[in-house]
Amino acid sequence: MSPAQISAGTTNGHTTATEPHRLKLMICGSSQGAYGGIEAVMFALADAARDSGQFDVRIVFKLVKSASTQASLEDAIGSCEHDCHIVRRMDPRLLTWIHESDLVHVQNVPPDILACCKLLGKPLVSTIHNYRRPRFCLHRLLWDTGVNLCDFVTFNSAFVRSTWDQGIPNRRHHVVPAVCRLPERQSPGGKRRGFAFISRWIPNKGADTLIKAYNSARLDRENWPLVMMGEGPELSRIRKDLIPDGGPGIELLGRVDDHEKWHRIAAAKWMVVPPHTLEDMGLTPIEARTLGTPVIASRDGGLTESAGKDALFFEPGNVEALSHRLEEAACMDETSYLTLAEQAQQSLDSYLLPFSFYHQLYHRATQAVAPQPPLP
């Protein structure tokens, strides 16, 4: 019987139901202090674990060096229903919380968290969000050691796993796309127009590549507008250098909330995802496919997985190739477009795994580790 099941006991000769044993789960990860992708994944993991009825959850955000807590993360913590904490590296409370936990699910492999878990004999599950950097250094050596010491490791894409496993199969390693809250599924088709883009405007995310490709493409810009969302240090430079007068057909929205983002993606015929930075996974293509919007994407890292086999791909950083893909998308007849969009959406069912997969790993990890004596 699993720890989550109700067991039978006896009281005065009568059989009674006892409460299920809930495992104490600590979800932790390094944070830049703002509400971002990894923070959103941690909240989603916590929600799913709590809702399963099998776990009591504590969330710990460990600030990286020189980071400070920002309002976006404070607001997210204030609106959640979990036991949440923000700490700095080597905070003594980490040892106490890990000791109180039955197991730990860590994002990536911070050495201090791993050391505490091993010291206390706690089961450890890790989700690796970043590909293994080729340059050898102390940081990579610590991460290599950490990955090898985890009871189970999930990688957010096959691309990321390939950089860590390097062709050597490991039964403790699994590919699980790390997603957070997704929009409600919508049917493809309807009154959709143009292209959508959203990203943090930083080098190699492809905003400049897309603008150049869009400006050079032979398009009816009234019927094929380009909506660009997001903000970042590259925004002012790109605006000044590439679209000083606004750019015909291009609408810059800046930062948007999830509701506006999903509304704009669902209103577009195509989602364009053009980075050339070895993208680890890519959540935006998954959101677009959920909303019935097919994807035009670069063959960059994990994007070939998250964009799906029905995406229109081009080589990263190739302006001319992207321009041709935009023209191809605009010329596609409606029947072919709807068929492609429906296939892109339906294939999500075999790509995404339910959160219950993590719960199975949690139970397997706790069963593999013998109980440890309490701290002196």
Phi, psi and omega in degrees: 000133182285161181300341183272350184277154177280133180252163183259141176226178180233140176224115181055039176085355181255141178282130179232158178266130176262159179292145178293149176281120180261126178287142177272109186254128174251122176253121184220161179186158176288148184220145173278359178098351179248163177279110181226201186297312182293321177299318179296321178297319180297318178296319181294319176299317181294317179300313183294320179295316179297314184293338179289341182078007185255351190220144163259130194244138168235135179250133178231120174261121182256111184294136175286167183305133177073359179281153175229153182289130180253163186299326183298321179285320178299319179296319180296320178293319181296332183265357180265171184246023183255164172281100187246145179218148172242125182227169172257169182303142177063022174298129183298338179294336180302316180297319179296313182294320178295320178298325181284346184270153172276331177199166182231135172246110185252145176269121191062206184222071176302127186301323182292321178295315181298317180299318179296318180296318180290322178300321184265000179068032182269138175301143186225122173247134181237144169248120180266119183261347189236142178290158182284118181291141183287334184286126180283133178199174180300319180302315181291323178299318178295320179293318178302315179297317181297316180299320181291335183269350181288148177291317175218147178230131171249140177246141187282358173200159175295328177300312180298315180300320183298329180285338179266317182282329178051047174083357180261111183294145179220120184291343178275357183253136182221148174265117179224105178306124184273103183242159176245220182288124180256156178291163175292135184298136176237152180284142176296162178094196184088196184272077179254149181218137165073202186238151176234149178215138172213135178189166166284130185277084178231165181306141174075007174275352168093007179299318179292323177299316181294315181297316178298317180294318180295317181294330181269346182287147176274094185226149167278100189289343175287321180269345181232066178287163177239117177259124183242126183240156178114168179217170180157175187296339181274349187299311183295321180293315180296318179299316182292317186279325189251328182223060183298333181255018177101329179075116180299129178087350184259129177241121178261119184259343185072207182288136178227155175276175184300319182300312180293319179302310182293325177298316182290320178295318180292338179274349181266154176278331182220145171257131181250125182232096193249028186292160171224065186223016188057065181299132183293313179218289182104099179280327185304316178300326179292317177299316181297313180297323176300323182274005178081018180253114180289171194238141165250121189219154172282153176279069190240110176055233183282359181295332178296340177269309185289332178282337176088158184293344181268002179289160171265114186258156173214163182286138183304134176079000183270100184297315182297318180295320178293321178301318178295323179293322176298318178294318178299316179297319182291333182269353184294132179291158189297323180296314179296320180298312182295322178298314180296316181296319180293320178295320179297322180287315184295328182290348175298329184298328179266347181272315182275142176253147179290157179297339179298340176298318177298320183297323176296319178296321179302313182293320178297321181293317181290328179288338183272349183247126181288148178301143182251152178291156180293161176297144177293000000 
